[in-house]
Amino acid sequence: MADWNDRQPTGTGFGASPSLNGISFGGVSSDEGLRRHMLAIYNYMASGVLLSGIIAMLFARSGMALQLMTSPLGFVIQLAPLGFILAMSFGLNRMQTSTLQILFWAFAATMGLSLSMIFLVYTGGSIAVAFFSTAAAFAGLSLYGYSTGRDLSGLGTFFLMGLIGLIVASLLNLWLKSPGLYWATSVIGVLIFAGLTAYDTQKLKEQYAYVAGTDFAGKAVVMGALNLYLDFINMFLYLLRFLGDRR
């Protein structure tokens, strides 16, 4: 989602846009290097989702979620993931890769604490259905973004603008409390993050040409995983509104 490495394809060095056809980066073919790069992103993303899910489930079952999330500390827990995102985004160029990695795991852990409330609101079975439905949709959409020859940059801009509108509508509905607007934002939310999944995957694939063989490659993996993590989790939460059976 965040355009953290959008460089113009001119010049040489880090900002250049070398062709991926037959180019070798540090002795590794571009195709092999790209596969390793994307696999590393997916591994980080999937591990982060798994960590968040385990922490959310354990925190909810311990009874601490009900106590803490309904207290003033719960507000701090809800905002903590946003703090980590901002720190990683604005401190990207100054931080070492190892620091970004630590912040990513800390973000995933605090997201787990924040997500623990869904286990108190929805049944475990419906959460599982929503999760695996999201996983299947995410896999298909990400594969499309990776393999399609269509330029999705225009659609990406459209979905990002839609995301802003979705946030405004969701905040407005906190005051209006309209069931119709609630369901409308749910539908739109699923569609927006479905589109962003394909768009972000294509963007990450294209950005490999800029970071291959540079010290920034490790940072690109972490930030790419963060982008896809956010797409997955948000699509899951909006889908849970449809498929989730409340306790």
C-alpha positions in Angstrom: 0.0 0.0 0.0 2.6 2.5 1.0 4.6 3.8 -1.9 7.9 3.5 0.1 10.2 2.8 -2.8 8.7 4.4 -5.9 11.7 5.6 -7.8 11.8 6.9 -11.4 13.3 4.4 -13.9 16.1 6.7 -15.0 19.8 6.9 -14.3 22.0 4.2 -12.8 22.5 2.7 -9.4 19.7 2.2 -6.8 17.2 4.4 -8.6 17.8 2.8 -12.0 15.3 0.3 -13.6 17.4 -2.5 -15.1 15.6 -5.1 -17.2 14.7 -8.4 -15.5 15.3 -10.3 -18.7 18.5 -12.2 -18.4 20.1 -9.7 -16.0 22.3 -11.1 -13.3 22.5 -9.5 -9.9 25.5 -10.5 -7.8 25.8 -13.8 -9.7 22.2 -14.7 -9.3 19.9 -14.7 -12.3 17.0 -12.2 -12.2 14.3 -14.9 -12.3 15.9 -16.8 -9.4 16.6 -13.7 -7.5 13.0 -12.5 -7.9 11.6 -15.8 -6.8 13.8 -15.7 -3.6 12.8 -12.1 -3.0 9.1 -12.7 -3.3 9.3 -15.9 -1.3 11.0 -14.0 1.5 8.3 -11.4 1.5 5.5 -14.1 1.7 7.4 -16.0 4.4 7.6 -12.8 6.6 4.0 -11.9 5.9 2.6 -15.4 6.6 4.7 -15.7 9.8 3.5 -12.3 10.9 -0.2 -13.3 10.4 0.5 -16.6 12.2 2.1 -14.8 15.1 -0.8 -12.4 15.4 -3.4 -15.2 15.2 -1.7 -17.2 17.9 -1.4 -14.2 20.3 -5.0 -13.1 19.6 -6.4 -16.6 20.4 -4.3 -17.1 23.6 -4.9 -13.6 24.8 -8.7 -14.0 24.4 -8.8 -17.4 26.0 -6.7 -16.2 29.0 -9.5 -13.8 29.9 -7.1 -10.9 29.8 -8.5 -9.5 26.6 -11.9 -8.9 28.1 -10.3 -7.1 31.1 -7.7 -5.0 29.2 -9.5 -4.2 26.0 -12.4 -2.7 27.9 -10.1 -0.5 30.0 -8.2 2.7 29.1 -5.2 0.4 28.3 -7.2 -1.1 25.5 -7.2 2.1 23.6 -3.4 2.2 23.8 -3.3 -1.4 22.5 -5.5 -0.5 19.6 -3.3 2.4 18.6 0.0 0.6 19.1 0.1 -1.1 15.7 -0.4 2.2 14.0 2.6 3.6 15.9 4.8 0.8 14.7 3.7 1.3 11.1 4.5 5.0 11.3 7.9 4.3 12.9 8.8 1.8 10.2 7.6 4.1 7.3 9.2 7.3 8.5 12.4 5.7 9.9 12.9 3.4 6.9 16.0 5.1 5.5 17.7 5.6 8.9 17.1 2.1 10.4 19.1 -1.0 9.9 17.4 -4.1 8.5 17.6 -5.8 11.8 15.8 -2.9 13.5 13.0 -3.1 10.9 12.7 -6.8 11.5 12.3 -6.3 15.2 9.6 -3.6 14.7 7.8 -5.9 12.3 7.5 -8.7 14.8 6.6 -6.2 17.5 3.9 -4.9 15.2 2.5 -8.4 14.5 2.5 -9.1 18.2 0.5 -5.9 19.1 -1.8 -6.6 16.2 -2.5 -10.0 17.8 -3.4 -8.3 21.1 -5.7 -5.9 19.2 -7.3 -8.6 17.2 -8.1 -10.7 20.3 -11.5 -9.0 20.6 -12.8 -10.9 17.5 -12.7 -14.1 19.5 -15.0 -12.5 22.1 -17.4 -11.3 19.5 -17.5 -14.1 16.9 -17.6 -17.9 17.1 -14.4 -19.8 16.5 -15.9 -21.7 13.6 -17.0 -18.5 11.7 -13.5 -17.0 12.3 -11.9 -20.0 10.8 -14.2 -19.9 7.8 -13.5 -16.2 7.2 -9.7 -16.8 7.7 -9.4 -19.6 5.2 -11.7 -17.8 2.7 -9.4 -14.8 3.0 -6.4 -17.0 2.5 -7.8 -18.6 -0.6 -8.8 -15.2 -2.1 -5.4 -13.6 -1.1 -3.5 -16.4 -2.8 -5.5 -16.1 -6.0 -5.3 -12.3 -6.1 -1.6 -12.2 -5.3 -0.9 -14.8 -8.0 -2.9 -12.6 -10.5 -0.9 -9.5 -9.5 2.4 -11.4 -9.9 1.6 -13.1 -13.2 -0.6 -10.6 -15.1 0.9 -8.5 -17.9 -1.6 -5.8 -17.3 -0.4 -2.6 -15.6 -2.4 -2.2 -12.4 -0.9 1.2 -11.4 -4.1 3.0 -12.5 -6.3 0.7 -10.5 -4.0 1.0 -7.6 -4.5 4.8 -7.5 -8.3 4.2 -7.7 -8.2 1.7 -4.8 -6.1 4.0 -2.7 -8.6 6.8 -3.2 -11.4 4.4 -2.3 -9.5 3.5 0.8 -9.6 7.1 1.9 -13.3 7.3 1.3 -13.8 4.0 3.2 -12.0 5.4 6.2 -14.1 8.6 6.2 -17.3 6.7 5.8 -16.4 4.3 8.6 -15.6 7.2 11.0 -18.8 8.9 10.0 -20.8 5.8 10.8 -19.4 5.8 14.3 -21.7 8.8 14.8 -24.6 7.8 12.4 -24.7 4.1 13.5 -26.4 3.2 10.2 -26.8 -0.6 9.5 -27.0 0.2 5.8 -23.7 2.1 5.8 -22.1 -0.6 7.9 -22.8 -3.3 5.3 -21.9 -1.0 2.4 -18.5 -0.2 3.9 -18.1 -4.0 4.5 -18.6 -4.8 0.9 -16.5 -1.9 -0.3 -13.8 -2.8 2.2 -13.5 -6.4 0.8 -13.3 -5.1 -2.8 -10.7 -2.4 -2.0 -8.3 -4.7 -0.2 -8.8 -7.4 -2.8 -7.7 -5.0 -5.4 -4.9 -3.7 -3.3 -3.6 -7.2 -2.9 -3.1 -7.7 -6.6 -1.8 -4.1 -7.0 0.7 -4.4 -4.2 2.0 -7.8 -5.4 2.7 -6.4 -8.8 4.4 -3.3 -7.3 6.6 -5.5 -5.1 7.6 -7.6 -8.1 8.5 -4.5 -10.1 10.5 -3.0 -7.2 12.8 -5.9 -7.2 14.7 -4.4 -10.1 15.5 -1.4 -7.9 16.6 -3.2 -4.8 18.3 -6.3 -6.2 22.0 -6.4 -5.1 21.7 -3.4 -2.8 21.7 -3.0 1.0 18.1 -2.0 0.8 17.0 -5.5 -0.3 16.4 -6.7 3.2 14.4 -3.6 4.1 12.3 -4.1 1.0 11.4 -7.6 2.1 10.2 -6.4 5.5 8.2 -3.5 4.2 6.7 -5.6 1.4 5.6 -8.1 4.0 4.0 -5.3 6.0 2.1 -4.1 3.0 0.7 -7.6 2.2 0.0 -8.3 5.9 -2.2 -5.2 6.0 -4.0 -6.2 2.8 -4.7 -9.7 4.2 -5.8 -8.6 7.7 -8.1 -5.9 6.5 -9.7 -8.1 3.9 -10.2 -10.8 6.6 -11.8 -8.3 9.0 -14.2 -7.0 6.4 -15.1 -10.5 5.3 -15.6 -11.5 8.9 -18.5 -9.0 9.0 -20.3 -11.1 6.4 -19.4 -14.6 7.5 -19.0 -14.1 11.2 -21.6 -15.5 13.6 -21.8 -13.5 16.7 -21.7 -15.2 20.1 
